[in-house]
Amino acid sequence: MEVCLVPALRVFSSILVLCSFLASESVTAGSVQVNSLFEFASQWKTTGHGPKNLIDLLSGHPSSMIEVVGAAGGNFMMGRRDDGDDAQGYSDELPRHQVTLSAFQIGKYEVTNGQYAAVLNYALSKGYLKNSSGGAYGTGGRDVYHNGVLLINVDDSDDCQISFGSGVFAADSKEGISMANYPVVEVSWFGTIAFCNWLSEMEGRAACYNLTTQARTNPFGGGYRLPTEAEWEFAAAWGGSHKIYGTGSDTLTGKSSCNYTMDPGIVPDDCVNPSGFGSTPCLSPVGWFNGVNISPNGNVHTVDSRSPSGCYDMSGNAAEICEDWYLGNFYGTAQATQPNPVCTDPLSGFRVLRGGGWIDNKKQARTASRYFVNPEGAYGTVSHIGFRVVRSN
């Protein structure tokens, strides 16, 4: 529930936060909807954002840890073009068809390790998290479960950049670099919708999912959810015309605009890998390709690579999980042309992935490219797959 501090306690809390802020440049803002000062401090340290929300926190009016941009919705043409790099695309990207979307808001960046750790800390304080045997979290293995389903590989994967120690989840460091502002990976589809529900709860928003059935029950209630693949493609590609890449461009060459793997595709040698990691995953901080950043070794000079809607990393970095079940022929069905379409047919057993990741080539980084992932189990948590969130207006 939201903290309501009496004046003296509010002053004490403010001093506590200010001390933490002055002690570390990595201190970040988060939600003030917590159950204790310990949880307050934990969230403050792990959200992965800058200190822009300090006034909100001290005044008791929290703003979201997720920065969103508005997508106007309306009509757009979904599916690949027949020219340029789209000409050699895949058959499941056709037929091109008109889609009508309601307005929505979408994360400007992919969800980070810091943000995911903050929500895990909130869920831990509520008793939502379990170990693989169904016991209280922290009394067995470190992999995180809810309702018997894996959320994220904290223990069983070296690629996960979140750890648990001294009763707190926190972003790791890799080769001396804090991973708080890098996209979270090794998270399952179920782990993404649990994040959405718990973040909604933290902010007093309506939940979008039933976590027992994993069904989307309230998609237009204003809470956080995954984007449908139609919403994802609109935000990645559409700005009056359909851009082939989520960088706002119809071409992709070199290293300046997104984090992907160039030809011939040897990992990690041909990964853009702007952080210069010596081992995989070769992720980059979210929003790094902004026209200002230069890699530490000077090999990558970025250009501003926002999508037409103003989102970063919609091509490359982490491939992004969407709401839809994957069907190769979905674009040819009547459901695909209904307003706000979403594929609800679980026939394939896979969920849609979009945008390509650091390990993928430019063909998969196209805005029209569709591929898929097992939503659960050992093959559902991968080092190049993450997500971003949306909420309806």
C-alpha positions in Angstrom: 0.0 0.0 0.0 1.1 3.6 -0.4 3.1 5.0 2.5 1.4 7.9 4.5 4.0 9.5 6.6 3.3 11.8 9.6 5.4 15.0 9.3 8.2 13.9 11.6 8.6 10.6 9.8 8.4 12.3 6.4 11.3 14.5 7.4 13.3 11.4 8.6 12.5 9.6 5.3 13.5 12.6 3.3 16.8 12.8 5.1 17.4 9.0 4.6 16.8 9.4 0.8 18.9 12.5 0.5 21.8 10.8 2.3 21.5 7.8 -0.1 21.4 10.2 -3.0 24.5 12.1 -1.9 26.4 8.9 -1.2 26.2 7.4 -4.7 25.9 8.7 -8.2 24.0 5.5 -9.1 21.1 6.3 -6.8 17.9 6.1 -8.7 14.2 7.0 -8.3 11.4 4.5 -7.9 8.0 4.1 -6.5 7.2 5.3 -3.0 4.4 2.8 -2.6 6.1 0.5 -0.2 5.6 -1.1 3.2 8.7 0.0 5.1 11.6 2.4 4.9 13.8 -0.6 4.1 11.7 -1.4 1.1 11.7 2.4 0.2 15.5 2.5 0.2 15.7 -0.8 -1.7 13.5 0.5 -4.5 15.3 3.8 -4.6 18.6 2.1 -5.2 17.6 -0.4 -7.9 15.2 1.2 -10.4 17.8 2.0 -13.0 16.6 5.6 -13.7 18.1 9.0 -13.0 17.2 11.1 -10.0 14.6 13.1 -11.8 11.8 11.8 -9.5 13.4 13.0 -6.2 10.8 15.8 -5.7 8.0 13.3 -6.4 9.4 10.9 -3.8 9.8 13.5 -1.1 6.3 15.0 -1.7 4.6 11.7 -1.5 3.4 11.8 -5.1 5.3 9.1 -6.9 5.8 9.0 -10.7 6.3 5.9 -12.6 9.7 4.3 -13.0 8.7 3.7 -16.6 9.0 6.5 -19.1 6.4 6.3 -21.8 5.7 8.0 -25.1 2.3 8.5 -26.6 1.2 6.6 -29.7 -1.8 8.2 -31.4 -3.1 5.0 -32.9 -5.4 5.1 -35.9 -5.0 3.3 -39.2 -1.7 1.9 -40.5 -0.5 -0.7 -42.9 1.0 -3.7 -41.1 3.4 -6.1 -42.7 6.5 -5.9 -44.8 7.0 -3.7 -47.8 8.1 -5.0 -51.2 11.2 -2.9 -51.6 14.6 -2.3 -50.0 15.6 -4.7 -47.2 12.0 -5.8 -46.8 11.9 -7.3 -50.3 13.6 -10.5 -49.0 11.6 -10.8 -45.9 9.7 -13.8 -44.6 6.3 -15.1 -45.7 4.7 -14.7 -42.3 5.1 -10.9 -42.7 2.4 -11.0 -45.5 -0.2 -10.1 -46.6 0.2 -6.5 -45.8 -3.1 -5.3 -44.3 -4.7 -2.3 -42.7 -5.0 -2.3 -38.9 -6.9 0.1 -36.6 -5.5 0.8 -33.1 -6.7 2.8 -30.2 -4.3 5.3 -28.7 -1.8 3.9 -26.2 1.4 4.7 -24.4 4.6 2.6 -24.8 7.8 2.4 -22.9 10.4 4.7 -24.4 13.0 2.1 -23.4 13.2 -1.6 -22.8 12.7 -2.7 -19.2 16.0 -2.7 -17.4 17.6 -4.9 -14.8 17.2 -2.1 -12.2 13.5 -1.8 -12.9 12.9 -5.5 -12.8 14.8 -5.9 -9.5 12.8 -3.1 -8.0 9.5 -4.8 -8.8 10.9 -8.2 -7.6 11.7 -6.5 -4.2 8.1 -5.2 -4.0 6.8 -8.7 -4.9 9.1 -10.2 -2.3 7.8 -7.9 0.4 4.2 -9.0 -0.5 5.1 -12.7 -0.3 4.4 -13.2 -4.0 7.7 -14.9 -4.8 8.4 -18.6 -4.4 11.3 -21.0 -5.0 11.1 -23.9 -7.4 9.6 -26.1 -4.8 6.8 -23.7 -3.9 8.4 -22.6 -0.7 9.1 -19.0 0.5 11.6 -17.3 -1.7 15.1 -17.3 -0.2 14.8 -20.7 1.3 16.0 -22.7 -1.6 17.4 -22.0 -5.1 17.5 -18.5 -6.4 15.4 -18.8 -9.5 12.2 -16.9 -9.0 8.7 -18.6 -9.3 5.1 -17.5 -8.8 2.2 -20.0 -9.0 4.7 -22.7 -9.9 5.9 -20.9 -13.0 9.4 -19.6 -13.6 9.7 -15.8 -13.8 13.4 -15.3 -14.2 16.6 -17.3 -14.1 18.5 -15.6 -11.3 20.5 -18.7 -10.2 20.7 -21.1 -13.1 22.0 -18.6 -15.8 25.2 -16.7 -15.8 23.6 -14.4 -18.4 21.0 -13.0 -16.0 22.3 -9.7 -14.6 20.1 -9.6 -11.4 21.2 -11.3 -8.2 19.7 -11.9 -4.8 21.7 -11.3 -1.6 21.0 -10.1 2.0 17.3 -10.3 1.3 17.4 -7.9 -1.7 17.4 -8.2 -5.5 19.8 -5.9 -7.2 21.4 -5.4 -10.6 24.8 -7.0 -11.1 28.0 -5.6 -12.5 29.7 -7.1 -15.5 33.4 -6.5 -16.2 33.3 -3.5 -13.8 30.2 -2.0 -15.5 26.9 -1.7 -13.6 24.1 -3.5 -15.5 21.3 -1.6 -13.8 20.5 0.4 -17.0 20.8 -2.6 -19.4 17.8 -4.5 -20.6 16.7 -7.4 -18.4 17.0 -10.8 -20.1 16.5 -14.4 -19.0 12.9 -13.5 -18.2 10.0 -15.7 -19.2 6.8 -14.6 -20.9 5.1 -15.2 -17.5 7.8 -13.2 -15.9 6.9 -10.2 -18.1 3.2 -10.2 -17.3 3.9 -10.7 -13.6 6.1 -7.6 -13.8 3.3 -5.7 -15.5 0.7 -6.6 -12.8 3.0 -5.9 -9.9 4.1 -2.6 -11.3 0.5 -1.7 -11.9 -0.2 -2.6 -8.2 2.7 -0.4 -7.0 1.3 2.6 -8.9 -2.4 2.0 -8.0 -3.4 0.9 -11.5 -5.7 -1.8 -12.5 -4.1 -5.2 -13.2 -4.3 -6.4 -16.8 -3.7 -10.1 -16.2 -5.0 -13.0 -14.2 -1.7 -14.6 -13.1 -3.4 -17.9 -12.3 -4.7 -18.4 -15.8 -2.2 -16.1 -17.5 -5.1 -14.6 -19.4 -5.3 -10.9 -20.4 -8.4 -9.8 -18.6 -8.4 -6.0 -18.6 -6.2 -4.6 -21.4 -7.8 -1.2 -21.6 -8.0 -0.4 -17.9 -4.8 1.7 -17.8 -2.5 -0.8 -16.2 0.7 -2.1 -17.6 0.8 -4.9 -20.1 2.8 -6.3 -23.0 2.3 -4.7 -26.4 0.4 -6.6 -29.0 2.5 -7.2 -32.1 0.3 -4.6 -33.9 1.0 -2.0 -31.3 4.7 -2.9 -31.3 5.0 -2.5 -35.1 3.1 0.8 -35.1 5.4 2.2 -32.5 8.5 0.8 -34.2 7.7 1.6 -37.8 4.9 4.0 -38.4 5.3 7.7 -38.8 3.1 8.5 -41.8 5.0 5.8 -43.7 6.4 2.4 -42.8 10.0 2.4 -41.8 11.9 -0.8 -42.4 14.0 -0.5 -39.2 13.0 0.7 -35.7 15.7 3.3 -35.9 13.6 5.7 -38.0 15.4 4.6 -41.2 14.9 2.3 -44.2 18.6 1.2 -44.1 20.9 -0.4 -41.6 24.7 -0.4 -42.1 27.6 -0.3 -39.7 27.5 0.2 -36.0 26.1 3.6 -35.4 22.3 3.0 -35.0 21.6 -0.2 -33.2 23.1 -3.2 -31.3 22.9 -6.2 -33.6 25.3 -8.8 -35.2 26.8 -7.9 -38.5 27.8 -10.3 -41.3 29.3 -12.9 -41.2 27.7 -13.3 -37.8 30.4 -14.6 -35.5 29.5 -14.0 -31.9 30.8 -11.9 -30.2 33.3 -10.7 -32.8 30.7 -9.4 -35.2 28.3 -8.0 -32.5 28.2 -4.2 -32.4 28.9 -4.7 -28.6 29.4 -1.0 -27.8 30.3 -1.7 -24.1 33.2 -3.9 -25.3 32.2 -7.0 -23.3 34.6 -9.9 -23.6 31.8 -12.4 -23.2 28.1 -12.7 -24.1 25.5 -11.3 -23.7 26.8 -8.2 -25.6 23.9 -5.9 -24.6 24.1 -2.1 -24.5 22.4 0.3 -22.1 18.9 1.1 -23.1 18.6 4.2 -25.3 22.4 4.2 -25.9 22.1 5.0 -29.6 21.1 8.6 -29.1 23.5 10.6 -31.3 25.7 11.6 -28.4 27.3 8.4 -27.0 30.6 7.1 -28.2 31.9 3.6 -27.2 34.8 3.5 -24.7 37.1 2.2 -27.4 35.9 4.9 -29.9 34.7 2.4 -32.5 31.0 3.3 -32.2 29.8 6.8 -32.8 26.0 6.8 -32.4 23.3 8.5 -34.4 20.0 9.3 -32.8 18.0 6.1 -33.5 14.5 6.7 -32.2 11.6 5.0 -33.9 9.0 7.3 -35.4 7.1 7.2 -32.1 10.1 8.1 -30.1 11.2 4.7 -28.7 14.8 3.4 -28.5 16.2 0.0 -29.2 13.2 -1.2 -31.3 15.8 -2.7 -33.6 18.5 -4.7 -31.8 19.8 -4.9 -28.2 17.1 -7.2 -26.7 14.4 -8.9 -28.8 11.0 -8.0 -27.3 8.3 -10.4 -26.2 4.8 -9.4 -27.3 1.3 -10.3 -26.1 0.3 -12.5 -29.1 0.5 -16.2 -29.7 2.5 -16.8 -32.8 0.7 -18.0 -36.0 2.6 -18.0 -39.3 -0.6 -17.3 -41.2 -2.2 -14.9 -38.8 -2.1 -12.0 -41.2 -4.4 -13.9 -43.5 -7.1 -14.4 -40.9 -10.2 -12.2 -40.2 -8.9 -11.6 -36.7 -5.9 -9.7 -38.0 -8.0 -6.9 -39.5 -10.3 -6.4 -36.5 -9.7 -3.2 -34.4 -6.8 -3.7 -31.9 -6.0 -7.2 -33.2 -4.3 -9.8 -31.0 -3.7 -13.5 -31.8 -5.3 -15.5 -29.0 -4.9 -18.9 -30.7 -2.3 -21.0 -28.7 -2.0 -23.6 -31.5 1.8 -23.1 -32.0 2.7 -23.0 -28.3 4.9 -19.9 -29.0 4.6 -16.2 -28.2 5.6 -13.5 -30.7 9.1 -11.9 -30.6 9.9 -8.6 -32.3 12.8 -6.3 -33.1 15.8 -8.7 -33.0 18.5 -8.8 -30.3 22.2 -8.2 -30.0 22.8 -11.8 -31.4 20.5 -11.3 -34.4 21.2 -10.1 -37.9 19.7 -7.1 -39.8 17.0 -9.2 -41.4 15.5 -10.0 -37.9 16.0 -6.4 -36.8 13.5 -5.2 -39.4 10.2 -3.8 -38.0 8.1 -6.3 -40.0 10.1 -9.4 -38.9 8.2 -11.9 -36.8 9.6 -14.8 -34.8 8.8 -16.6 -31.6 9.7 -18.0 -28.2 8.5 -20.7 -25.9 6.7 -18.8 -23.2 7.8 -21.1 -20.4 10.5 -23.6 -19.4 14.3 -23.8 -20.1 13.9 -22.5 -23.7 11.7 -19.5 -22.7 14.4 -17.6 -20.9 17.2 -16.4 -23.2 20.1 -14.0 -23.0 18.9 -11.8 -26.0 15.2 -11.6 -25.1 13.7 -8.9 -23.0 10.5 -6.7 -23.2 9.0 -3.3 -23.0 5.5 -2.4 -21.6 2.5 -0.4 -22.8 -0.6 1.0 -21.1 -3.8 2.2 -22.6 -4.9 5.8 -22.4 
